[in-house]
Amino acid sequence: MSLAGEQAPSSTRQDSRRPGARPVVLALLGASVAGAFPAFARAATSAYVGDMACNSCHEDKVRSYHGTAHFRTSSMPTSDTIHGKFGPGSNTLMTVNPNLYFEMEADERGFFQTAHLRSSPTEVLTRSERIDIVVGSGRKGQSYLFWDGDQLFQLPLSYWTGLDGWVNSPGYTDGRADFDRTIGPRCLECHAGRFESRAPPRNRYNVSSIVLGITCERCHGPGGEHVDRFSSATPPRSPAERAIVNPARLSRARQLDICGQCHEGLGTSITPPLSFVPGDELDRHLTFAKLAPSARVDVHASQVQLLERSKCFRLSTTMTCGTCHDVHAEQRELTPFSSVCMTCHAIESCRRFPKLGRAIDGKCVDCHMPLQQTVQIISRVDGSSVRPMVRNHQIAIYPDGAAGSFQLTP
């Protein structure tokens, strides 16, 4: 339940997270997924072998990929993976409710978020839950999840990198301690490699089945047969015999569908979780709102929709996300992207070139794909809202673009 007003926390829930509680065991990246997926799954659990099986032949690719935000979009909680601060002076968050504040604690049992509510002059109610899963690489921020048995919930506080501090989790009401937000399969499809849903309720899972991070097989398909063939005495000689999906060999539409699982918007599921495999048509698994050409598309998680609106995309027959992005490598410097632009455009054709000359060299993305404020992720802190800035993937001519990684508004 929510800890708000005069509501008391559940003492059994609180005690279960303290000493003596059974440990939560998650399948780490590279480990085999335990248990069996429901009958509707298109590939048996044994068909998925994990990133470490890929590592035996593709060590450089796997090592590089494991440094990316895709891989780090979910992880086990450690002092390295959690970016939020737990030291004195940085581990509390006051709220607009003068009787409620949060405290972050770390000890040998794990990392905890605790809500303290003064319900009367002599009584303070508390509820404490352990961080069981870290969501987000930390580039813009992180949110945190906890298990109640086999049900998964979001914790009330998140960390914003731009503020270097704690905030109420996106969409949460400042002044309330809400521990009841469920994490459904559509969330995990974009923040985990594999999992087994045991709905209902929607946030019930086989806890030991969850593989954290976006894994190799989410883009290349199940690798079990591929590994078997290359382990045989006569390994395959042609690409058609390799039993693995190379996205670069797919049509443009199917390549975009792989990225569109998570970068075409929230979507509404048609098929059970994780039914899509690379090479499928995405619209057989997810439906997306049909928007008018002039309708605003939010910059968060809608990169494919925005790219498809771009003149550069519409005039090309081959442009995909992979035209600019190397998914196997961390790409944070903007200048190298301009070299891709220069394969079709001349710097002298930019309308700013007559005034600025070569000073604009390497700055294509800054102007033509500006950082803009999302309206889908809003957190509250100190009476203000926090909205991260996300790069707009509609390549176009804009007024001066916004800069920075976050913005505070009244």
matplotlib code that plots the C-alpha trace (Angstrom):
import matplotlib.pyplot as plt

x = [0.0, 1.0, 2.4, 0.5, -1.6, -2.3, -1.8, 0.5, 3.0, 2.7, 4.9, 5.1, 6.4, 8.9, 10.2, 10.5, 13.1, 15.3, 17.7, 16.7, 14.8, 15.4, 17.8, 16.4, 18.2, 18.3, 19.9, 22.8, 23.8, 25.5, 23.9, 21.3, 17.7, 16.1, 12.7, 10.6, 8.7, 4.9, 3.9, 3.2, 6.9, 8.3, 11.6, 12.2, 14.2, 17.0, 17.4, 18.7, 22.3, 23.3, 26.0, 28.8, 28.2, 28.6, 31.7, 33.6, 33.8, 32.9, 34.9, 35.7, 32.1, 30.7, 33.2, 32.4, 28.7, 28.8, 29.9, 26.8, 23.6, 21.6, 23.4, 23.4, 19.7, 19.1, 21.5, 21.9, 22.4, 26.0, 27.9, 29.1, 25.7, 23.7, 24.5, 22.4, 24.2, 23.9, 26.3, 25.4, 24.1, 23.2, 20.9, 17.7, 14.9, 12.5, 9.0, 6.3, 4.7, 6.6, 5.8, 7.3, 10.9, 12.9, 16.2, 18.6, 20.5, 23.3, 24.8, 25.8, 22.2, 21.9, 20.6, 17.3, 14.8, 12.9, 10.0, 9.5, 6.0, 5.2, 1.6, 1.3, 3.5, 4.7, 4.6, 6.6, 5.6, 8.3, 8.4, 11.7, 12.2, 15.4, 16.6, 16.6, 17.0, 18.6, 16.9, 18.8, 22.5, 22.7, 23.5, 20.3, 19.1, 18.0, 15.0, 14.9, 12.6, 11.9, 10.4, 7.4, 7.5, 7.2, 5.7, 7.8, 7.2, 8.9, 10.4, 9.2, 12.6, 14.8, 18.1, 18.7, 22.2, 21.9, 20.9, 23.2, 20.4, 17.3, 13.8, 10.4, 10.1, 8.6, 4.8, 4.9, 3.2, 5.5, 4.5, 3.4, 5.3, 4.0, 5.3, 2.4, 3.4, 3.5, 6.1, 4.4, 5.9, 6.0, 8.4, 10.6, 10.6, 12.7, 14.8, 15.6, 17.0, 14.6, 11.9, 9.0, 5.7, 3.4, 0.5, -2.0, -1.4, 0.5, 3.7, 4.1, 7.2, 9.4, 12.0, 14.9, 14.1, 14.9, 18.1, 19.1, 20.2, 19.4, 21.3, 22.8, 19.9, 17.4, 18.8, 20.2, 17.6, 18.1, 21.6, 21.4, 21.4, 24.0, 26.4, 25.7, 26.4, 29.7, 30.7, 30.2, 33.0, 31.7, 30.9, 28.6, 30.2, 27.5, 25.6, 22.3, 23.6, 24.6, 21.2, 21.5, 20.1, 22.5, 20.3, 22.4, 21.2, 17.5, 15.4, 15.3, 11.8, 12.8, 16.0, 13.8, 11.4, 14.2, 15.0, 11.2, 10.6, 11.7, 12.3, 9.0, 6.9, 5.1, 2.8, 0.0, 0.8, -1.0, 1.0, 2.4, 5.7, 8.8, 7.0, 8.8, 12.0, 14.4, 13.1, 9.4, 7.1, 6.7, 3.1, 2.1, 3.1, 2.6, 0.3, 1.2, -1.1, -1.7, -0.8, -1.4, 1.7, 1.6, 1.0, 3.7, 5.8, 7.5, 11.3, 11.4, 11.4, 10.0, 13.2, 12.0, 8.8, 10.8, 13.5, 10.8, 9.5, 12.9, 13.5, 16.9, 15.1, 12.3, 14.7, 16.8, 16.1, 18.8, 18.9, 18.3, 19.3, 22.5, 23.5, 24.6, 24.7, 27.1, 25.0, 28.1, 29.9, 29.2, 28.8, 28.6, 30.7, 28.6, 31.3, 31.8, 28.1, 28.7, 30.9, 27.8, 25.9, 28.8, 28.3, 25.3, 25.7, 28.4, 29.3, 29.2, 25.5, 24.6, 22.8, 25.1, 28.3, 28.6, 28.6, 30.4, 32.5, 34.4, 33.3, 30.2, 32.3, 31.2, 28.2, 25.4, 23.7, 23.7, 21.6, 19.6, 18.8, 18.6, 18.0, 14.4, 12.3, 10.2, 6.7, 6.5, 9.0, 8.3, 9.6, 8.9, 11.4, 11.5, 8.2, 9.5, 9.3, 12.3, 12.1, 15.1, 16.3, 16.3, 17.7, 15.1, 15.6, 13.6, 16.4, 15.3, 16.1, 15.2, 15.6, 18.5, 18.3, 18.2, 21.3, 21.9, 20.8, 17.9, 15.7, 13.9, 10.5, 8.1]
y = [0.0, 3.6, 5.2, 8.5, 10.5, 8.3, 5.0, 2.6, 0.5, -3.3, -4.6, -8.0, -6.5, -4.4, -7.4, -9.5, -7.1, -7.1, -9.7, -13.3, -12.6, -15.1, -13.7, -12.8, -14.8, -13.4, -15.0, -12.8, -11.9, -14.9, -17.4, -19.9, -18.8, -21.1, -22.6, -22.9, -20.2, -20.7, -22.7, -19.6, -18.7, -19.1, -20.4, -22.8, -21.6, -23.9, -22.1, -19.0, -19.4, -16.1, -13.6, -15.7, -18.3, -15.5, -14.3, -17.5, -16.5, -12.8, -11.6, -8.1, -7.4, -8.7, -6.7, -3.5, -4.1, -4.6, -1.0, 0.3, 1.8, -1.0, -3.6, -1.5, -0.7, -3.0, -4.6, -6.0, -3.4, -2.8, 0.3, 0.6, 0.1, 2.4, 6.0, 7.4, 8.6, 6.8, 9.0, 11.5, 14.7, 13.1, 10.2, 12.0, 13.6, 16.0, 16.3, 18.9, 17.1, 18.3, 15.1, 12.8, 12.3, 9.5, 8.1, 5.9, 3.3, 0.8, -2.0, -5.6, -6.6, -4.3, -0.9, 0.4, 3.2, 4.0, 6.3, 8.1, 9.5, 11.4, 10.4, 12.0, 14.1, 10.8, 8.3, 7.9, 5.2, 3.7, 1.5, 0.2, -1.8, -3.1, -2.2, -5.5, -4.2, -1.1, 0.3, 2.7, 3.1, 6.4, 8.6, 10.6, 8.9, 5.6, 4.1, 1.1, -1.9, -4.3, -7.7, -8.6, -12.4, -12.9, -9.5, -6.6, -3.0, 0.4, 2.2, 5.8, 7.5, 7.8, 9.4, 12.2, 12.5, 16.2, 17.1, 14.6, 13.8, 12.0, 12.9, 11.4, 8.7, 9.9, 10.3, 10.0, 12.6, 14.6, 14.2, 10.6, 7.4, 5.1, 1.6, 0.2, 0.9, -2.4, -3.3, -5.0, -7.1, -4.2, -2.4, -5.4, -6.0, -2.8, -3.3, -7.0, -9.7, -12.5, -13.2, -15.5, -13.8, -15.6, -13.1, -12.5, -10.2, -8.4, -7.9, -11.5, -13.3, -16.4, -14.4, -16.7, -16.4, -12.7, -12.0, -8.4, -6.0, -6.1, -9.2, -10.2, -12.5, -9.7, -8.4, -11.6, -14.1, -17.3, -18.6, -22.2, -23.8, -21.3, -22.4, -26.1, -25.8, -24.0, -26.5, -29.4, -31.1, -29.4, -25.8, -23.9, -22.3, -20.0, -17.3, -19.1, -22.1, -20.1, -20.2, -16.7, -13.4, -10.8, -7.6, -6.0, -8.7, -8.0, -5.6, -2.0, -2.5, -5.5, -3.8, -0.9, -3.3, -4.7, -1.2, -0.4, -2.9, -0.2, 2.9, 3.3, 4.3, 2.4, 0.4, -2.0, -5.7, -8.0, -11.2, -12.4, -10.9, -11.6, -13.2, -11.0, -12.3, -10.5, -10.9, -10.7, -7.9, -5.8, -4.7, -8.3, -8.1, -4.4, -1.7, 2.0, 5.0, 6.3, 9.9, 12.7, 13.8, 17.1, 15.5, 16.0, 12.9, 12.9, 12.6, 9.9, 6.3, 7.3, 7.6, 5.3, 7.3, 10.6, 9.2, 8.1, 11.7, 13.0, 14.1, 12.3, 9.0, 9.6, 10.3, 7.3, 3.6, 2.3, 4.5, 2.8, 3.3, 1.4, 4.0, 6.3, 3.9, 1.1, -0.8, -2.8, 0.4, 3.2, 6.4, 9.6, 12.0, 13.9, 15.0, 11.5, 11.5, 14.5, 12.4, 10.3, 13.5, 14.5, 11.5, 13.2, 16.9, 19.5, 21.7, 24.7, 24.1, 24.8, 28.2, 29.1, 28.4, 31.9, 33.4, 30.8, 29.0, 25.9, 26.5, 24.4, 21.4, 18.4, 20.2, 18.7, 16.9, 19.9, 21.9, 19.3, 16.8, 19.1, 18.0, 18.7, 18.3, 15.2, 15.4, 11.7, 11.6, 14.1, 13.9, 16.3, 17.7, 20.8, 22.0, 21.9, 19.4, 17.7, 16.8, 15.3, 16.5, 13.8, 14.1, 14.6, 12.0, 13.9, 15.3, 18.8, 22.5, 23.9, 27.1, 27.2, 23.8, 23.4, 22.2, 20.3, 17.0, 18.2, 21.1, 22.4, 24.1, 25.6]
z = [0.0, -0.3, 2.8, 2.9, 5.2, 8.2, 6.4, 8.2, 6.4, 6.2, 9.0, 7.4, 4.1, 6.0, 8.1, 5.0, 3.6, 6.7, 8.1, 7.5, 4.3, 1.6, -1.1, -4.5, -7.1, -10.7, -13.7, -14.7, -18.2, -19.8, -17.5, -18.9, -18.2, -15.6, -16.0, -19.2, -21.0, -21.6, -24.6, -26.7, -26.8, -30.4, -29.2, -26.4, -23.4, -24.3, -27.6, -25.8, -24.6, -23.2, -24.0, -22.6, -25.3, -27.9, -26.1, -27.0, -30.7, -30.6, -27.5, -28.9, -29.9, -26.6, -24.5, -26.5, -26.4, -22.6, -22.3, -24.0, -22.5, -24.1, -22.1, -18.9, -19.1, -16.2, -13.7, -10.3, -7.5, -6.5, -5.5, -9.1, -10.8, -8.5, -9.1, -6.3, -3.2, 0.1, 2.2, 4.9, 3.4, 0.1, 1.2, 2.1, 0.2, 1.8, 0.3, 0.1, 3.0, 6.1, 7.8, 5.1, 4.1, 2.5, 3.5, 1.5, 3.4, 2.4, 4.5, 4.1, 3.4, 0.4, -0.6, 0.8, 0.3, 3.5, 3.9, 7.3, 8.0, 11.2, 11.8, 15.2, 17.6, 19.1, 16.3, 13.1, 10.6, 8.3, 5.3, 3.9, 0.7, -0.8, -4.3, -6.2, -9.8, -11.2, -14.3, -16.5, -17.4, -15.4, -18.3, -17.6, -14.5, -12.9, -11.3, -9.0, -8.6, -5.7, -5.4, -3.2, -3.5, -7.3, -8.0, -9.2, -8.2, -8.7, -5.8, -5.0, -5.6, -8.7, -9.3, -11.8, -13.1, -14.1, -10.6, -9.0, -6.5, -5.6, -7.0, -6.8, -9.5, -12.7, -12.4, -8.6, -6.5, -4.3, -0.7, -1.0, -0.4, -3.2, -3.2, -5.3, -9.0, -10.8, -13.5, -16.4, -19.2, -21.7, -19.3, -19.0, -22.8, -23.1, -20.0, -19.8, -22.1, -21.2, -18.6, -17.9, -17.2, -14.8, -15.0, -13.6, -11.9, -14.7, -12.6, -11.6, -12.9, -12.5, -10.5, -11.4, -15.2, -15.5, -17.5, -17.0, -19.7, -23.4, -24.6, -27.9, -28.7, -28.6, -31.9, -33.3, -32.3, -30.2, -30.6, -29.5, -32.9, -34.1, -31.3, -32.0, -35.7, -35.1, -32.5, -34.9, -36.9, -40.1, -39.2, -41.7, -44.7, -46.0, -44.1, -44.8, -42.8, -39.7, -37.9, -36.6, -37.6, -38.9, -38.9, -41.6, -44.0, -43.3, -45.4, -44.2, -42.7, -40.7, -39.4, -38.2, -36.6, -34.4, -33.0, -33.0, -30.3, -27.8, -30.0, -31.7, -28.7, -25.9, -28.2, -27.3, -27.2, -29.6, -28.8, -25.4, -24.1, -26.1, -29.0, -31.5, -32.8, -35.2, -38.8, -37.8, -38.8, -35.6, -36.3, -35.9, -32.2, -31.3, -32.4, -32.3, -32.4, -35.9, -35.8, -38.3, -40.1, -38.2, -34.8, -32.2, -31.4, -28.1, -28.3, -25.6, -27.0, -30.4, -32.4, -35.2, -35.8, -35.8, -38.1, -40.6, -40.7, -41.8, -45.3, -45.2, -44.5, -47.0, -49.9, -49.1, -49.8, -47.4, -44.4, -41.0, -37.4, -38.2, -40.8, -37.9, -34.9, -34.2, -31.6, -30.4, -29.2, -26.9, -29.0, -27.0, -29.1, -31.6, -34.0, -35.7, -36.7, -38.9, -41.2, -42.0, -42.9, -45.2, -47.4, -48.8, -47.8, -48.4, -45.4, -47.8, -48.4, -44.8, -44.5, -41.6, -43.5, -45.0, -41.5, -39.4, -42.0, -40.8, -37.2, -38.0, -39.0, -36.9, -35.5, -37.7, -34.9, -32.6, -35.0, -37.0, -34.1, -31.1, -27.5, -26.6, -23.5, -23.2, -21.8, -21.0, -18.1, -15.4, -11.8, -8.9, -6.5, -4.3, -5.8, -9.4, -12.2, -13.7, -17.4, -19.1, -22.5, -25.2, -28.7, -31.4, -34.2, -36.8, -38.9, -39.9, -39.8, -36.3, -34.5, -32.1, -30.3, -26.5, -24.7, -21.5, -20.0, -17.9, -17.2, -14.1, -14.6, -12.1]

ax = plt.figure().add_subplot(projection="3d")
ax.plot(x, y, z, "-o")
ax.set_aspect("equal")
plt.show()
